[in-house]
């Protein structure tokens, strides 16, 4: 059995919304299960994506490093493109110059003719002759300038042609063209192969018109088939699940001695600790998998067991993060303030500095994991990332997306009122569009979303009526922004019942609302129930409380003593 403990209440503050479990510190999803010694079971596996064994059938040297090859090729192509563009621009400039000078010459001669005609009428032949001499001299000067300009233009054109000829690639033979086409396929396939998606890597080759005639591509296909055959099907019931809350960017602000310090110290993790944990788990062979790799849902709402195939020595785990809403109570306490999409389409964070300026960078789990996988693609199984659990009462992802910000009911809590007073430009649709942009970018990059209940409520304690109201608020305010979800991660580490299988009206209600995956908090190494109608999974908190009081429970993941941030106040306050 698992005994669940509640979030940490902040003294001197009270709830104002009856339907919200909102606290100024809605965290602390921890249980009091007896510590269990876990065995470290991991090895490293260095994947060789080059289809050769014992030095045989090696790929060409230029393909031994995909990143270097791609980068150099792109650089050369960009240089050639810029040179051709410059040559075209120079030719256009010369043509425009010629047309402009021709127009000037015609206009000058026409004006001179008009002057001569007028002078002849009023001043007689002598003045007319003098003007004609001037006209002749002007025409000669203009001709000289035109000839000089044409010579300069011809010289510039010749220079441009020479430059273009230098940058123009020589004509390629059929063999060269085929090799380059094969190289492109190989680079695409390797991206999938590095993330253990061998079937998709193989399909890249077999779908190509080059495949039938290419011995080289056949060798790659055989290599990926061998890799897949060497993989081990991991038992679904032995997949561990770890989770975090929002990461602390500036410990001096989070641990400044105010009434929030103890809560932050218990249930939060610093960026320094997070990065060390991620690297340690990678070094031990851990690989992120999706909860939906463990089981899928058929058209009748029944669960179908999945299959996770990994090379020997690799260990699957599920990752999640709770309360990624950037609540008002976290402002000015050393946390990021929202998620954004940068100009390159990557998800980043905003962080408000002491002087009020805004920095954009990697200040929380989502962008930090994205950057780590960019550098270590084999940390992700077939592109999987983590699950982001959202409430709704303060909006999501740092955007104030809840309708209460617009309707301003009488029981609107103080934090919302103060925020609205400070942001008179607030527009609900603008906030929702901003959050939707971030959510779409995250989903495209492998992230999943989950309900954490709209009001951060303890589902085991609230009434059925309140659960229904809360779920409706989530469906109205959060689902349209994230595109819906069938995963629910219970707040407070609670659950619908203890170890026995799910049953009862609350489960039937949530199942009827479309939820298929249910997660609580459980300090055991594994807790997985796969039943006909649901997948249930326990999660392990990686935070100050667990690292300080039960470091041995994390030995299979990392060395807590090597990770623990020295800026944390000790002792960490006990729960309860």
C-alpha positions as CSV (number, residue, x, y, z in Angstrom):
1,X,0.0,0.0,0.0
2,X,1.0,3.6,-0.5
3,X,0.3,6.3,2.0
4,X,0.0,9.6,0.3
5,X,0.9,12.9,1.9
6,X,-0.6,16.3,0.9
7,X,1.0,19.4,-0.6
8,X,2.6,21.9,1.7
9,X,0.2,24.6,2.9
10,X,1.6,28.1,3.1
11,X,0.8,29.9,6.4
12,X,-1.2,33.1,6.5
13,X,-2.9,32.3,3.1
14,X,-6.2,30.8,2.3
15,X,-8.1,29.4,-0.8
16,X,-10.8,31.6,-2.3
17,X,-12.2,29.3,-5.0
18,X,-14.2,26.5,-3.6
19,X,-13.7,24.4,-6.8
20,X,-9.9,24.8,-6.8
21,X,-7.4,23.0,-4.7
22,X,-5.2,26.0,-5.4
23,X,-2.7,26.7,-2.7
24,X,0.1,29.2,-2.9
25,X,2.3,26.2,-3.0
26,X,0.4,23.3,-4.7
27,X,3.2,20.8,-4.5
28,X,4.7,18.1,-2.4
29,X,3.3,15.0,-4.1
30,X,5.1,12.5,-1.8
31,X,4.3,9.3,-0.1
32,X,5.6,7.7,3.0
33,X,6.3,4.2,1.8
34,X,9.2,2.4,3.4
35,X,12.4,2.8,1.5
36,X,13.3,0.0,-0.8
37,X,16.8,-0.8,-1.8
38,X,17.0,-0.8,-5.6
39,X,19.6,-2.6,-7.6
40,X,21.7,-0.7,-10.2
41,X,21.3,-2.6,-13.4
42,X,22.8,-0.7,-16.3
43,X,25.6,-0.8,-18.8
44,X,26.7,1.5,-21.6
45,X,26.1,0.6,-25.2
46,X,27.9,2.5,-27.8
47,X,25.8,2.2,-31.0
48,X,27.7,2.0,-34.3
49,X,25.5,3.4,-37.0
50,X,28.1,2.6,-39.7
51,X,27.0,-0.6,-41.5
52,X,30.3,-2.5,-41.1
53,X,31.5,-5.2,-38.8
54,X,35.2,-6.0,-38.0
55,X,36.3,-3.4,-40.5
56,X,34.4,-4.9,-43.5
57,X,32.0,-3.1,-45.8
58,X,32.8,0.3,-44.3
59,X,30.9,3.3,-45.5
60,X,32.9,6.0,-47.3
61,X,35.0,8.2,-45.0
62,X,32.9,11.3,-45.6
63,X,29.9,9.6,-44.0
64,X,31.6,8.4,-40.8
65,X,30.5,11.6,-39.0
66,X,27.0,12.7,-40.1
67,X,27.1,16.0,-38.3
68,X,30.4,17.0,-39.8
69,X,29.4,15.9,-43.3
70,X,26.0,17.6,-43.2
71,X,27.4,20.8,-41.9
72,X,30.2,21.0,-44.4
73,X,27.9,20.2,-47.3
74,X,25.5,22.9,-46.2
75,X,28.3,25.4,-45.9
76,X,29.5,24.7,-49.4
77,X,26.0,24.8,-50.9
78,X,25.3,28.1,-49.1
79,X,28.5,29.6,-50.4
80,X,27.7,28.6,-54.0
81,X,24.2,29.9,-53.7
82,X,25.3,33.3,-52.3
83,X,27.9,33.6,-55.2
84,X,25.2,32.9,-57.8
85,X,22.8,35.3,-56.2
86,X,25.5,38.0,-56.1
87,X,26.2,37.5,-59.8
88,X,22.6,37.8,-60.7
89,X,22.3,40.9,-58.7
90,X,25.3,42.4,-60.5
91,X,23.8,41.7,-63.9
92,X,20.5,43.3,-62.9
93,X,22.3,46.3,-61.6
94,X,24.1,46.7,-64.9
95,X,20.9,46.4,-67.0
96,X,19.2,49.0,-64.8
97,X,22.2,51.4,-65.2
98,X,22.1,51.1,-69.0
99,X,18.4,51.8,-69.1
100,X,18.7,54.8,-66.9
101,X,21.6,56.4,-68.8
102,X,19.8,55.8,-72.1
103,X,16.7,57.6,-70.8
104,X,18.9,60.5,-69.6
105,X,20.5,60.8,-73.0
106,X,17.2,60.9,-74.8
107,X,15.8,63.4,-72.4
108,X,18.9,65.7,-72.8
109,X,18.8,65.6,-76.6
110,X,15.1,66.3,-76.6
111,X,15.4,69.2,-74.3
112,X,18.3,70.6,-76.4
113,X,16.2,70.3,-79.5
114,X,13.3,72.3,-77.9
115,X,15.7,75.0,-76.8
116,X,17.2,75.3,-80.3
117,X,13.8,75.5,-81.9
118,X,12.7,78.2,-79.5
119,X,15.9,80.2,-79.8
120,X,15.7,80.1,-83.6
121,X,12.3,81.6,-83.6
122,X,13.1,84.5,-81.2
123,X,16.8,85.2,-81.8
124,X,17.6,84.3,-85.4
125,X,20.1,82.0,-87.1
126,X,23.2,83.2,-85.3
127,X,22.0,82.1,-81.8
128,X,20.5,79.0,-83.4
129,X,24.0,78.0,-84.7
130,X,25.6,78.7,-81.4
131,X,23.1,76.5,-79.6
132,X,23.5,73.8,-82.2
133,X,27.3,73.8,-81.5
134,X,26.6,73.5,-77.7
135,X,24.1,70.7,-78.5
136,X,26.8,68.9,-80.5
137,X,29.4,69.3,-77.7
138,X,26.9,68.0,-75.2
139,X,26.1,65.0,-77.3
140,X,29.8,64.2,-77.7
141,X,30.2,64.4,-73.9
142,X,27.2,62.2,-73.3
143,X,28.5,59.7,-75.9
144,X,31.9,59.6,-74.2
145,X,30.2,58.9,-70.9
146,X,28.0,56.3,-72.4
147,X,30.9,54.5,-73.9
148,X,32.8,54.6,-70.7
149,X,29.8,53.3,-68.8
150,X,29.4,50.4,-71.3
151,X,33.0,49.5,-70.9
152,X,32.7,49.5,-67.1
153,X,29.5,47.4,-67.4
154,X,31.2,44.9,-69.7
155,X,34.1,44.6,-67.3
156,X,31.8,44.1,-64.4
157,X,29.8,41.5,-66.3
158,X,33.0,39.6,-67.2
159,X,34.1,39.6,-63.6
160,X,30.6,38.4,-62.5
161,X,30.7,35.6,-65.1
162,X,34.2,34.6,-63.9
163,X,33.0,34.5,-60.3
164,X,30.0,32.4,-61.3
165,X,32.1,30.0,-63.3
166,X,34.5,29.6,-60.3
167,X,31.6,28.7,-57.9
168,X,29.7,26.6,-60.5
169,X,29.9,23.0,-59.6
170,X,31.4,20.8,-62.3
171,X,29.0,18.4,-64.1
172,X,28.6,15.2,-62.1
173,X,28.7,11.7,-63.4
174,X,25.8,9.4,-63.0
175,X,27.8,7.5,-60.3
176,X,28.5,10.7,-58.4
177,X,24.8,11.7,-58.5
178,X,23.7,8.3,-57.3
179,X,26.3,8.3,-54.4
180,X,25.1,11.7,-53.3
181,X,21.4,10.6,-53.4
182,X,22.4,7.5,-51.4
183,X,24.3,9.7,-48.9
184,X,21.1,11.7,-48.3
185,X,19.1,8.6,-47.6
186,X,21.8,7.3,-45.3
187,X,21.8,10.5,-43.2
188,X,18.0,10.4,-42.9
189,X,18.0,6.8,-41.9
190,X,20.7,7.3,-39.3
191,X,18.6,9.8,-37.5
192,X,16.0,7.1,-36.9
193,X,18.6,4.4,-36.3
194,X,20.2,6.4,-33.5
195,X,16.8,6.4,-31.7
196,X,16.2,2.7,-32.1
197,X,13.5,3.1,-34.8
198,X,15.1,0.5,-37.1
199,X,12.0,-0.3,-39.0
200,X,11.6,3.3,-40.1
201,X,15.3,3.5,-41.0
202,X,14.9,0.5,-43.2
203,X,11.8,1.9,-44.8
204,X,13.8,5.0,-45.9
205,X,15.9,2.7,-48.1
206,X,13.3,0.3,-49.3
207,X,10.9,3.1,-50.4
208,X,13.6,4.6,-52.6
209,X,13.9,4.0,-56.3
210,X,17.6,3.5,-55.8
211,X,17.2,0.5,-53.5
212,X,16.9,-2.3,-56.0
213,X,20.1,-1.3,-57.8
214,X,22.2,-0.2,-54.9
215,X,24.3,-2.8,-53.2
216,X,25.4,-0.1,-50.7
217,X,21.8,0.5,-49.5
218,X,21.2,-3.2,-49.2
219,X,24.1,-3.4,-46.8
220,X,22.6,-0.7,-44.6
221,X,19.3,-2.5,-44.6
222,X,20.9,-5.7,-43.5
223,X,22.8,-3.8,-40.8
224,X,19.7,-2.3,-39.3
225,X,17.9,-5.7,-39.5
226,X,20.8,-7.2,-37.4
227,X,20.6,-4.3,-34.9
228,X,16.8,-4.9,-34.5
229,X,17.3,-8.6,-34.1
230,X,19.9,-8.0,-31.3
231,X,17.4,-5.9,-29.3
232,X,15.7,-7.1,-26.2
233,X,12.0,-6.7,-25.5
234,X,11.8,-5.0,-22.1
235,X,9.1,-6.1,-19.6
236,X,6.5,-3.4,-19.4
237,X,6.0,-4.0,-15.7
238,X,9.7,-3.2,-15.1
239,X,9.7,0.4,-16.6
240,X,10.4,3.0,-14.0
241,X,8.8,6.5,-14.1
242,X,10.5,9.6,-12.6
243,X,9.2,13.1,-12.3
244,X,10.1,16.7,-11.3
245,X,8.4,20.0,-10.6
246,X,9.5,23.3,-12.1
247,X,13.3,23.7,-11.9
248,X,14.9,26.3,-9.8
249,X,17.0,28.8,-11.9
250,X,18.3,30.9,-9.0
251,X,18.6,29.1,-5.7
252,X,19.4,32.3,-3.9
253,X,15.8,33.5,-4.6
254,X,14.1,30.2,-4.0
255,X,16.0,29.6,-0.7
256,X,15.9,33.1,0.6
257,X,14.5,32.2,4.0
258,X,10.9,33.3,3.5
259,X,7.8,31.1,4.1
260,X,8.1,29.4,0.7
261,X,11.7,28.2,1.2
262,X,10.8,24.9,2.9
263,X,8.3,23.9,0.3
264,X,10.7,24.7,-2.6
265,X,13.5,22.8,-0.8
266,X,11.3,19.7,-0.4
267,X,9.7,19.3,-3.8
268,X,11.8,21.3,-6.3
269,X,15.1,20.5,-8.1
270,X,17.7,23.0,-9.2
271,X,18.9,23.2,-12.8
272,X,22.3,22.1,-11.7
273,X,20.9,19.0,-10.0
274,X,18.7,18.2,-13.0
275,X,21.5,18.4,-15.5
276,X,23.7,16.1,-13.4
277,X,20.9,13.6,-13.0
278,X,20.2,13.6,-16.7
279,X,23.8,13.0,-17.6
280,X,24.2,10.3,-14.9
281,X,21.1,8.5,-16.2
282,X,22.4,8.7,-19.8
283,X,25.8,7.4,-18.7
284,X,24.0,4.4,-17.1
285,X,22.2,3.6,-20.3
286,X,18.7,5.0,-19.5
287,X,16.5,5.8,-22.5
288,X,13.3,7.9,-22.4
289,X,10.3,6.0,-23.7
290,X,6.7,7.2,-24.0
291,X,4.0,5.8,-21.7
292,X,2.2,5.0,-25.0
293,X,5.1,2.8,-26.0
294,X,4.1,0.6,-23.0
295,X,0.4,0.2,-24.2
296,X,-1.9,1.7,-26.8
297,X,-5.6,2.0,-27.0
298,X,-7.8,0.3,-29.5
299,X,-11.0,1.6,-31.1
300,X,-13.0,0.1,-28.3
301,X,-11.1,1.9,-25.5
302,X,-9.2,-1.3,-24.5
303,X,-5.5,-1.4,-23.8
304,X,-3.1,-3.3,-26.1
305,X,0.3,-4.2,-24.6
306,X,3.2,-2.5,-26.4
307,X,6.7,-3.6,-27.1
308,X,9.9,-1.7,-26.2
309,X,12.9,-3.1,-28.1
310,X,16.3,-1.8,-26.9
311,X,19.8,-3.0,-27.4
312,X,21.3,-4.9,-24.4
313,X,22.4,-2.6,-21.7
314,X,19.8,0.1,-22.4
315,X,17.1,0.7,-19.7
316,X,13.8,2.4,-20.5
317,X,12.2,5.0,-18.3
318,X,9.2,7.4,-18.5
319,X,9.7,11.1,-17.6
320,X,7.2,13.6,-16.4
321,X,6.9,17.1,-14.9
322,X,4.1,18.5,-12.8
323,X,2.5,21.9,-12.6
324,X,4.2,23.4,-15.7
325,X,1.9,26.5,-15.4
326,X,4.3,29.0,-13.8
327,X,1.9,29.9,-11.0
328,X,1.7,33.5,-9.7
329,X,3.2,32.5,-6.3
330,X,6.4,31.5,-8.2
331,X,7.0,35.1,-9.5
332,X,10.3,36.6,-8.3
333,X,11.3,33.4,-6.6
334,X,14.0,32.2,-9.1
335,X,11.9,30.3,-11.6
336,X,11.2,30.7,-15.3
337,X,8.0,32.6,-16.1
338,X,6.7,30.9,-19.3
339,X,7.6,28.8,-22.3
340,X,8.0,30.4,-25.7
341,X,8.9,29.4,-29.3
342,X,12.0,31.2,-30.5
343,X,12.7,32.4,-34.1
344,X,14.2,29.0,-34.9
345,X,11.0,27.2,-33.9
346,X,12.6,25.8,-30.7
347,X,10.9,25.8,-27.3
348,X,12.6,28.0,-24.7
349,X,11.9,29.8,-21.5
350,X,11.5,33.4,-20.5
351,X,13.1,34.5,-17.2
352,X,12.7,37.9,-15.7
353,X,16.0,39.4,-14.4
354,X,16.4,41.6,-11.4
355,X,16.4,44.7,-13.5
356,X,13.1,43.7,-15.2
357,X,14.7,42.7,-18.5
358,X,13.6,39.3,-20.0
359,X,16.1,36.6,-20.9
360,X,15.2,33.8,-23.3
361,X,17.0,30.5,-22.7
362,X,16.9,26.9,-21.4
363,X,15.6,27.4,-17.9
364,X,13.3,24.4,-17.3
365,X,13.0,20.7,-18.1
366,X,11.4,21.0,-21.6
367,X,14.1,23.0,-23.3
368,X,16.9,21.3,-21.3
369,X,15.8,17.9,-22.4
370,X,15.4,19.1,-26.0
371,X,18.9,20.4,-26.0
372,X,20.2,17.2,-24.4
373,X,18.5,15.0,-27.0
374,X,19.9,17.2,-29.8
375,X,23.3,16.3,-28.6
376,X,22.5,12.7,-27.5
377,X,19.7,11.4,-29.8
378,X,20.1,7.9,-28.3
379,X,18.7,9.2,-25.0
380,X,15.2,9.2,-26.7
381,X,13.4,6.0,-27.9
382,X,11.9,6.8,-31.3
383,X,11.7,10.5,-30.6
384,X,9.9,10.2,-27.2
385,X,10.2,13.0,-24.6
386,X,8.3,13.4,-21.4
387,X,4.7,14.1,-20.1
388,X,3.8,17.6,-19.0
389,X,1.1,17.6,-16.3
390,X,-1.1,20.8,-16.3
391,X,-3.6,22.3,-13.9
392,X,-5.7,25.2,-15.3
393,X,-6.6,27.7,-12.6
394,X,-3.6,30.0,-13.3
395,X,-3.5,29.0,-17.0
396,X,-0.9,26.8,-18.6
397,X,2.7,27.0,-19.7
398,X,3.0,30.6,-18.3
399,X,0.0,31.9,-20.3
400,X,-3.2,33.1,-18.4
401,X,-5.6,30.9,-20.4
402,X,-8.3,30.4,-17.9
403,X,-11.7,32.0,-18.5
404,X,-11.8,33.4,-15.0
405,X,-9.2,36.0,-16.0
406,X,-11.7,37.4,-18.4
407,X,-15.0,37.0,-16.4
408,X,-13.4,38.1,-13.1
409,X,-15.9,36.4,-10.8
410,X,-16.5,37.8,-7.3
411,X,-14.4,35.0,-5.7
412,X,-11.3,35.6,-8.0
413,X,-8.3,35.1,-5.8
414,X,-5.9,37.9,-4.9
415,X,-3.0,36.7,-7.1
416,X,-5.2,36.9,-10.2
417,X,-6.6,40.3,-9.3
418,X,-3.1,41.7,-8.8
419,X,-1.8,40.2,-12.0
420,X,-4.8,41.6,-14.0
421,X,-4.3,45.0,-12.5
422,X,-0.7,45.0,-13.6
423,X,-1.6,43.8,-17.1
424,X,-4.5,46.0,-18.3
425,X,-3.7,44.9,-21.9
426,X,-4.7,41.3,-21.1
427,X,-6.6,39.5,-23.8
428,X,-7.8,35.9,-23.3
429,X,-7.6,34.8,-26.9
430,X,-4.1,36.2,-27.3
431,X,-3.0,34.2,-24.2
432,X,-4.6,31.0,-25.5
433,X,-3.0,31.5,-29.0
434,X,0.4,31.9,-27.4
435,X,0.0,28.8,-25.3
436,X,-1.4,26.8,-28.3
437,X,1.7,27.7,-30.3
438,X,4.0,26.4,-27.6
439,X,1.9,23.2,-27.1
440,X,1.9,22.4,-30.9
441,X,5.7,22.9,-31.1
442,X,6.2,20.6,-28.0
443,X,3.9,17.8,-29.4
444,X,5.7,18.0,-32.7
445,X,8.9,17.4,-30.8
446,X,7.7,14.3,-28.9
447,X,6.1,15.8,-25.7
448,X,2.8,14.6,-24.3
449,X,0.4,16.5,-22.1
450,X,-1.6,15.2,-19.1
451,X,-4.4,16.5,-16.8
452,X,-3.2,17.3,-13.3
453,X,-6.9,18.2,-12.5
454,X,-7.9,21.8,-13.2
455,X,-7.8,22.9,-9.5
456,X,-4.9,20.6,-8.3
457,X,-7.4,18.5,-6.3
458,X,-7.0,15.3,-4.3
459,X,-9.1,12.9,-6.3
460,X,-9.2,10.4,-3.5
461,X,-10.8,12.9,-1.1
462,X,-13.1,15.1,-3.1
463,X,-16.7,14.3,-3.9
464,X,-17.9,13.0,-7.2
465,X,-19.7,16.2,-7.9
466,X,-16.6,18.3,-7.4
467,X,-14.6,15.9,-9.6
468,X,-17.2,16.4,-12.3
469,X,-17.1,20.2,-12.1
470,X,-13.3,20.2,-12.0
471,X,-13.0,17.9,-15.1
472,X,-15.5,20.1,-17.0
473,X,-13.3,23.2,-16.3
474,X,-10.3,21.3,-17.6
475,X,-12.2,20.3,-20.7
476,X,-13.3,23.8,-21.4
477,X,-10.1,25.7,-20.6
478,X,-7.1,23.4,-21.1
479,X,-8.1,20.7,-23.6
480,X,-8.8,23.1,-26.5
481,X,-5.3,24.6,-26.1
482,X,-3.3,21.4,-25.9
483,X,-5.5,19.4,-28.3
484,X,-6.9,17.1,-25.6
485,X,-5.3,14.3,-23.6
486,X,-6.1,10.8,-22.3
487,X,-3.5,10.9,-19.5
488,X,-4.2,12.0,-16.0
489,X,-1.5,12.5,-13.4
490,X,-3.1,12.8,-10.0
491,X,-2.2,15.9,-7.9
492,X,-0.9,15.4,-4.3
493,X,0.4,12.0,-5.4
494,X,-3.1,10.7,-4.7
495,X,-5.0,7.9,-6.4
496,X,-8.5,6.6,-6.8
497,X,-7.7,3.6,-4.5
498,X,-4.8,1.7,-3.1
499,X,-3.1,-1.3,-4.7
500,X,-6.2,-3.1,-5.8
501,X,-7.5,-2.7,-9.4
502,X,-9.5,0.4,-10.3
503,X,-13.3,0.3,-9.8
504,X,-16.1,2.5,-8.7
505,X,-17.9,5.6,-10.0
506,X,-14.8,8.0,-10.1
507,X,-12.9,5.6,-12.3
508,X,-15.9,5.0,-14.5
509,X,-16.4,8.7,-14.8
510,X,-12.8,9.4,-15.7
511,X,-12.7,6.5,-18.2
512,X,-15.9,7.9,-19.7
513,X,-14.2,11.3,-20.1
514,X,-11.6,9.6,-22.3
515,X,-8.7,9.0,-19.8
516,X,-6.8,5.7,-20.3
517,X,-3.5,6.3,-18.6
518,X,-3.5,7.0,-14.8
519,X,-0.4,8.0,-12.8
520,X,0.1,8.5,-9.0
521,X,3.3,8.9,-6.9
522,X,5.0,5.8,-5.6
523,X,8.5,5.6,-4.3
524,X,8.9,1.9,-5.4
525,X,11.2,1.3,-8.3
526,X,8.4,-0.1,-10.4
527,X,4.6,0.1,-10.1
528,X,2.7,-0.8,-13.3
529,X,-0.8,-2.2,-13.7
530,X,-1.8,-3.0,-17.3
531,X,-5.4,-4.0,-17.4
532,X,-8.0,-4.3,-20.1
533,X,-9.3,-0.7,-19.7
534,X,-6.3,1.2,-18.3
535,X,-2.6,1.5,-17.7
536,X,-1.7,2.6,-14.2
537,X,1.8,3.7,-13.3
538,X,3.6,4.9,-10.1
539,X,6.1,7.7,-10.3
540,X,9.3,8.5,-8.3
541,X,10.0,12.1,-7.2
542,X,13.5,13.3,-7.8
543,X,13.7,16.3,-5.5
544,X,15.3,17.7,-2.4
545,X,13.2,15.6,0.0
546,X,14.0,12.3,-1.6
547,X,17.7,13.0,-2.2
548,X,18.2,14.1,1.4
549,X,16.1,11.5,3.3
550,X,16.2,8.5,1.0
551,X,19.2,8.7,-1.3
552,X,19.6,4.9,-1.4
553,X,16.2,4.7,-3.2
554,X,17.8,6.5,-6.1
555,X,21.0,4.4,-6.5
556,X,19.7,2.7,-9.6
557,X,19.4,6.1,-11.2
558,X,22.2,8.3,-9.9
559,X,24.4,9.0,-6.9
560,X,22.4,11.5,-4.8
561,X,25.4,12.7,-2.9
562,X,27.2,13.7,-6.1
563,X,24.1,15.5,-7.3
564,X,22.8,17.3,-4.2
565,X,23.1,21.1,-4.7
566,X,25.3,22.6,-1.9
567,X,23.2,25.8,-2.0
568,X,20.2,23.9,-0.5
569,X,19.4,24.6,3.2
570,X,19.9,21.6,5.4
571,X,18.3,19.8,7.0
572,X,15.5,19.7,4.4
573,X,12.3,20.2,6.3
574,X,10.4,17.0,7.0
575,X,6.9,16.5,5.5
576,X,3.8,17.0,7.5
